[in-house]
Structures are given as C-alpha cells and as structure tokens.
C-alpha cells in the first residue's frame, strides 16, 4: 500500500487567522478533488489521506498522479507519502516528503501519543523506535491498547480501517467573511473559493451543474436597526447546459452581483447546488477531431443576458408559415437555449426543409421595392440572377384574418457592391402592367 498526505493552504489576510469551519471546509473540498484519483480517501486531523496503490497506474504512475494532485485550483501547503497513512501523516507534520527511517520520527507526530508525551518524555521515550522497544504489556497497562494499535498501523503491522470520504448528494458550503462587506461586487473573492470547492465536488460526482443558489447573510445588528430588513438575500444562477466550467459560472455571478445592492453589510456567503445532472467525460479517441476554442454559444448568450438583461438578447425561432416574413419570430435566447440544445444534437440534414439552404441569414422587416433598368432589377448596381426561380404561391381562404394572396418567384442575386441578396419578383396579376421586384433578405 502507498499513502499520500495532503494539507490545504489556508489563505487568510495578513494579521488574521482562518476559522476552524473554514479549515474543515477546505479539507473536505480537497478530499472531494482527491476522489477523482482514488475512491480510498480519508480525512484525519489536519490532512487529507489517499491510498493510491490501486489507481496510480491509471494516471501514468505515482509521480504523474502526484503532479496532478498538486495542481490548482485548490492550493496545497504541504504533502508527504509513506507505506501507511499514519507514516505519511507523520512525515507531513515533520516537513519531509518521505521518511528515511520510521524509528527516528518524533513521538509528537503520532496522534495517539500526543496525550502521553509528558509521561513518555520522563521515561526517555521521544522517538517511534524508542516507544516500540518498550515492553508491550507495560505500555498497554500504562497507556492503553490504542497507543500500540496506532503504532502497529503506522509500521504496517496492523490493518488500517479509516472512515472513507463520500461526496454528498447536494453541495452546500457556507464561508464567513474576514470583514463585513457593504458592496455586492466585493463578495467575488469568497465566491471564487466556493466555486473552486464546487468544482472539486462536481468532479467527484462526475456531474455538471444546471442551477446554483447564492445566499448572503446580513449583519444581525444592522438588520434589527432597520426594522423589517431581511436576514439574508441571494440570487439564482442557471445555465442552459450542465457545466463544470467555473470561469463561466464566475462571470455569470460577477455580472449578477454587479446589479445587486446590499441593504446592510454581509458577514457570510453560502453556495448551494439546486440542479445537477451527470456529465459524461471527454472522449479519449485516438482520431484527430475538431477542437473548439473560446466560449460556446450558450455561454455567450448567458453572459450577455446577465449583463444586458434576459429580454435584450433574442433568438430567431422558426414558425410553420408559408410566407418568409412570417417564418420566424423573436424570443428571449435564455428561454430558447434549453429547448434548442437537445434539438441541435438530434438534428440532421434530412430533418431540414428542402430549400432551407437557400434562405438568407437576415430578412428585412419589410420587403424593399427595387428600381428597374428595363426589366433588370437594381440595388447598388444591376443585379445578376444566380439561382432561381423558387416559386411561392399563397392563396388563403376568404376570411377576415387570412393573409393577402402572394405570387412570388425568389432568386439569389449578386450585387456589385452589396454582395449576395435574396430578391423576389411579384408575378403579374390582373391589372398589373409589369413585374415588380423587391429585396427581401441579405446573406451575411
């Protein structure tokens, strides 16, 4: 067996100490992150202990696994390794990465011996080897069997039975601020720490988050002074697709916090997962695949919606209509993305309309009449007809709300200065002397 002991870095401002709940939360988060490397993770005293003998080959060996453990986002203040969990923990407390000889380790590095250090020191016993050399019967009668059991486990002579860490079903972590905060934007420092812990939990659960809840708690003294002021407030963050991208969640949180106003100072911040779904890992295919860089579409839409408002970012939705000007409508993109994401994955060329490739990317709000040179339409020069005609006929029933009849021939035309255009010719009807041409769309 091979054990690795890790101690998280507690980053407190100068002159301030980290509270015990904050230290415990950091150890738990580090333990969640370690679960992606081995299921045998335990929390003991100030350290996180991992047994990696059964999984180290999956990550390229012991050294490669250790390098991945020491990478951000969670900072490590120290690490050590050994043949047993207590030996690795003792090396961590000593400040060495590996022991040269367990017999030379000081007794204060063994947790079970700490309550007996004064008595053992008077007996001239200050090292592991010196305690091990004492008569076992006398040690048991004087100090109890727990001390020798811990020593045997440290030397690998007795089986260790730690309590293994299991990631909970719901993420909920609350951190106290080092000082009262009066501006919502200043909460981002603690929010970044909570998001790093959320990422470790999501990796341990192999899941992605769809919704999370931020809650900040107001100073009770200020709240009571204002009368009916609430004790807490918060905001809900939702994403269209499950994600473990903490940079995207941090941007969404920062945009939302910038629009919030704190009624009273805040003393703590809590992050809770509301909706989580399993997230498949990335493919490890040996084939060369296209790699996308930058933000995805739903990330861009969500960031713009958080900054400008959900109603200001719209999405063109297709409609079952015959007239091109009625074939699409505007809808808030944040509402459309959850429905479009699964549809886009299942869509194929066979599902598309036969002439969908001919439609332009932008339609004019109203068709623009075009001047003619003889029988040739003009728009920033004479138009050259490339593709068409695509005939459209609409003859509605004689009802009050029925659309007007339409008889059109659509063409893709090339303008010398405006590029590709979508134009149509109104076919001759009774009482019409000549054809009329209109500009209806522009190809980006």
CORMO-V667173 format. One record per backbone hydrogen bond with DSSP energy under -1.0 kcal/mol. CO is the residue of the C=O (numbers start at 1). NH is the residue of the N-H. If there is no record, write none. Layout:
BEGIN
co-><CO:CO>
nh-><NH:NH>
END
This chain:
BEGIN
co-><2:3:4:5:6:7:7:10:13:19:20:21:22:23:24:25:26:27:28:29:30:31:33:34:34:39:40:41:42:44:47:48:49:50:52:52:55:56:56:57:61:62:63:64:65:66:68:75:78:80:82:84:85:86:87:88:89:90:91:91:97:101:102:103:105:106:107:110:111:113:116:117:118:119:120:121:126:127:128:129:135:136:137:138:139:140:145:146:147:148:149:150:151:152:171:173:175:181:183:184:185:187:188:190:191:192:193:194:195:196:197:198:199:200:201:202:206:208:209:210:211:211:212:213:214:215:216:217:219:220:221:222:224:231:233:235:237:243:244:245:246:247:248:249:250:251:252:253:254:256:257:265:266:267:268:269:270:271:272:275:275:277:296:297:298:299:300:301:302:303:304:305:309:313:315:317:319:323:324:327:329:331:332:333:336:337:340:341:342:343:348:353:355:356:362:368:371:373:376:377:381:384:387:390:392:394:397:406:407:408:409:410:411:412:412:413:414:415:419:420:421:422:422:423:424:425:429:436:437:438:439:440:441:442>
nh-><52:82:50:80:48:77:78:12:16:23:24:25:26:27:28:29:30:31:32:33:34:35:36:37:38:41:51:165:49:47:44:6:42:4:55:56:58:59:61:60:65:66:67:68:69:70:71:9:7:5:3:88:89:90:91:92:93:94:95:96:81:104:105:129:128:109:110:113:114:116:120:121:122:123:125:124:107:131:132:133:139:140:141:142:143:144:149:150:151:152:153:154:155:157:273:271:269:266:186:187:188:191:192:194:195:196:197:198:199:200:201:202:203:204:205:207:279:277:243:239:274:275:237:272:235:270:233:267:223:224:225:226:227:218:216:214:212:209:246:249:250:251:252:253:254:255:256:257:258:259:260:219:181:177:217:175:215:173:213:210:211:208:300:301:302:303:304:305:306:307:308:309:312:333:331:329:321:326:327:319:317:315:336:337:340:341:344:345:346:347:351:356:358:359:442:439:378:376:373:383:379:414:412:410:408:406:399:394:427:392:425:390:423:386:387:421:384:419:415:443:413:440:441:411:438:409:432:426:370:424:368:364:422:362>
END
